[in-house]
Amino acid sequence: MRCPIHPRPAPALRPGRHAPGPGARARMPERCVATAGLFLGLAFAQPGLADDGRLASGDRDAVAEVSASSAANEVAAWVRETADNQGLPFLIIDKVGAQVLAFDREGQLLGAAPVLLGLARGDISPPGIGDRPLSAIRPEERITPAGRFMASIGENLGGKGILWIDYDAALSLHPVITTRAADRRLQRLATAAADDNRISYGCVNVPVNFYDEIVQAAFNGTVGVVYILPESRSLAEVFFLAPPGVARSLPGEGGPPLD
C-alpha cells in the first residue's frame, strides 16, 4: 500500500475519482479559454516561488509572485467558468511542472508549492496498486495518476494528517516524508528544476507549512476536488470531454496510493 490507512472514511466522504461536475460540458467553453489569462493573470504575473515553497493565504504579495503553466491556467479557468468544483475548495497538481496550486471555494488562489510525485511517468495507476506492499511495486509502476478526484482529510496508521485523494488506490497528498535520508526529499523540493521531483511511490509530497497552513485549512470539515493534470494524455481527454455527473474509471485503474 502506498499510504497505510486509518481510519476508513465514511462512504459519503470516501475519496476517489469522479467525472467533472454537472456544470462542466463536453468541451471547454470558448470564453473560458479567453479568460484563462485574466483569471490567473494577477496571481501568476511574476515567475518564482518562495524559497520554502510555501505561500500563506494571507501573504498577497507572495501569491502575486507565483507562476503557473499554461495547462494549470487553462484548467483553473475552466473550473471557475463551469463551476466544476461545485462550490468546494480545490487543488490543481501539475505533474510536468511539479507544482500544486490551492484555491478556495470561489476559485481564488490561496497559494502554491512545489511537489514530489511518483517516480514513474504516466497517467494511469496499475490495477490493484493500493493493495500491494511497497516491496511489490516495481519502479515503472510508481505513478501519480491523472484525473479529477473528490478528496478529504484523514489520517495514516501513525495518526498523521493526510489528504486522501483516492482511498481505494491509496493515493494521498501529505507533508513531505523525510525518514529516508537517501531520498533527499527536502533538497528535491528546494530545487528550481522539476525533473528531480520524481521520487515517491505515487503519493504527492508537499512542504509541511503548505500542508498545515493551506491544505488543512482549506479542506477542514469539508470534501474538496483535486485535479491532477496529465503528462501523456490531453487535458480534453482527462477533463473537458468527460461526461458530467458520472464517475469515470479508466483502463488499468484501481488500488490505493503510495508514499
N, C-alpha and C positions, 0 to 999 in steps of 0.2 A: 504494500500500500504506500502511496506517495505521502499521505498525511494520516497518522493514526487518528481515529475518530472517537470523540466523546464530548457530549452525549449526542445521540441521533436527533436531529431537528424534528419538530412536529411536522406531519405531512403538509400542512398548509404553508409552511415556511421552507419546505425542502428545496435546497438549491439545485439548479440544473439548467440544461439547455432549453431555450424556448425560442420560437419564431418571433419576429417583430410584432409589436402590438397592433391592435385593430386599426389604429390611425395611420399605419405605415403601409403605403400601397406598393404595388409590384415594381414600380420604378421610382427613382429618386426625382422629386418634383424639380422642374427647371428652375423655379425660384429658389429652391434650396441650394442648387449649385451656385447660383448667382450671389447668394448671401453668405456662402461659406466663409469668404474672406472677411465680410463685415461682422459676422457672428463672433469670430475669434480674433479679429484684426487687432484690437487693442491689447487683448491678452497675450497675443503671440507676436507683437510688433518687433521685439528685440530677441536675438539669439542668446542662448546660455541659460544654465540652471544655477541655482545657489550651490555653493561648494559642497554642502552636505546633502544635496539632492532633495531637500525638503522645503516646501513653501507653506507657511501657515496661512490659514484662511483670512486672517486679518491683515496680512502683510501685502497690501495692494501694490506697493512699489515693486516688490519681488515678483508678484504674479505678472506684472506688466513686462517683465524681462523674459518670460518663458517663450520658448519657440516650440513649434509642433510641426509634424509632417503634413503634407497636403492630404494624405489619406486620413489622418486623425482629424484635420479640419473639416474634411468632407463628411465624415461620419457624425461629428459633433453638430454640424449644421443640419444634417438630415434628422438627427434625433430631435433637435429643437423644433424644426419645421413641422415634423409629423407627430410630435408628442409621443414618440415611440417609447420613451421612458415611463409613460403613464403617471406622471407626477411623482416619480421616485428618484432618489439620488442615483447617479450612475458614474461608472468609470469607463474610460477608453484606454485599453492597453495596446500599445503599438509595438508589435514584436520586432519589426525591422529597425525601428528607432530605439528600442529598449527603453521605453518611457511609458509611464502611466499618467493620465490626466483625470482629475476628480472634479465632479460637478454637483451642484446642489439640485433640488427638485425643479427649480426654474431654469436649469441649464447654465447657471453662472459658474464660471471657473473658480474652484476652491484652491487648487494647487496642482503641482506636477512633481514627479520624481523619476529618477532612473530605476530600472527594474532588472532583476536577474530572471532568466527564463530557462525552459527546458534545453538540455544540451543539443538535442537533435532538431533540425528544421523540418517543418511540416505543419499541417493544419488539422489533422485527424488523429485522435488517440487510438492506439491499438486496442482490439477487443479485450475486455476483461482486465485492463491495466490496473484498475483500482483494487482488484482482489489479489494482486500478486505481491510478494515481499520484494523489497528493493533489490535483493540479490538476484531476483529472477527477471529483472527488467534490463534488457540489453541497451547499450548506448544509443543505437539508432531508434529505439522506442521511447526515448525520453523527450516527449513532445509536449509543448504547450498548445492545446488545440484552439482553433479559431471558432468564433460563434457568438451568439447572444445568450447570456446566462442570467437567470434570476439568482441573486446571491444574498446571504445573510450571515451575520456574525455568529460564531460558535467557538468551540474550544477543541484543542487536541487532547491526547491522552495525558499530557503533562499539565493540563489546565491552562495552557497559554491561549490567548485570544487569536483567532484567525478569521478570515472572511471566506466562508465556503462559497466557491463558485459553482462547482459541480460535485455534489456529495457522492453520487454513485461512481464517478470517475476519480474520486479522491483528489480533486483539483481545488486548490485554495490559494489565496493571497495572504501573506503573513510577513511579520518583521523578519529581516534577514537573519539566516541561521549562520552562526559563527563557530560551531562546535568542531568543525574540521578545518584546522588551520591551513592545510594544504590547498583548500579550495580558494583561499584569498578572496572571499566574497565582499568584504568591505572595500578592498582595493579595487575590485572589479566595478563596484558601484561608483567609485570615485573617478574612474577614468572617463574621458570625453567620448571615447570610441564605443560603439555598440557591439562590435564583434566579440569582445571578451565577456559579454554578459550572458553567455550561454553556458550554464553550469548545473542547473537543478535537474531533478527527475521529471519536471513538468510544472511544478508549482511556481508561483510568482513571488519572488522575494523583493521587499521594498525597505527603504530606510526606516528605522524604528520610530523616529519622530513623525515621519509622514503617516505611518500606520496609526500611531497613538492620537495625533492631533487632527488628522483629516479623515482617514478612512473610518476609524472607530466612531468619531463624532458624527460623520455623515450617515452611517448605517446603523447607529444605535437605535434600537427599538423598532426597526423597520427593515423590510427587504429592499433591495435595490437591483439595478441592472448593471451587468458587466459586459462590455463589448470588447472582445479580443480580435484584433484585426488580423486578417490572413497574411501569409507571406508567399504562398504558392498559388492561391486562388484569387479571384477578383472580389472586390467589395460587393458588387452587384449579386454575385452568386451566394455570398455568405449572408448578406443583409437585405439589400434592396429588392431582390427577387423572391424572397421567402414569402410563402402565403401567410397572411395575417392571422393571428389567433390560434395557430396550430403548432404544437411542439414539433421541432424539426430534429430528426435523427439522421445522421449521415452514415454511409457505409464505413465500417471499421470503428465506430464509436462504441463506447461502453467502458465500464470500470472506473475506479476512482484515481485521484492525482497524487503527486509525489512530495518532493521536498523543496 
